[in-house]
Amino acid sequence: MNFDHLSPSQIRLMLWDYISRQLHLPASTKSILLVIANLTDPRSLRARIPISLIVVHGGLSQSDTNRLLVNLEANQWVSKMLVPDEAIGRPPITLYNLSEQLVRAALQASKRSSD
């Protein structure tokens, strides 16, 4: 699917609309998904954001955010990637994105509703 004709704002709005209206999840879980959606690059459809930004923008504690992200990943709502830290001996940095399935579903749902 090609969404090059859409503006970045339109793509983010599609993600927000789908997450807000179509997903039947607790508010705290939706909050995390909406934070990631808001920070998603509309061209690559990836956010690549660390948990620290999710905590700052989501208004949840780090421990609650960690717990919810594990659940979101297990249910394939988010994906994570590990990036090596430049400092020797430090653990890799975990970055989060909306899952490809979630992004695809949001963009397809919006396309269907506009047809």
ABEGO torsion letter per residue (X at the ends): XBAAABBAAAAAAAAAAAAAAABBBBAAAAAAAAAAAAABBAAAGBAGBBAAAAAAAAGBBAAAAAAAAAAAAAAGABBBBBBBBABBGBBBBBBBBBBAAAAAAAAAAAAAAAX
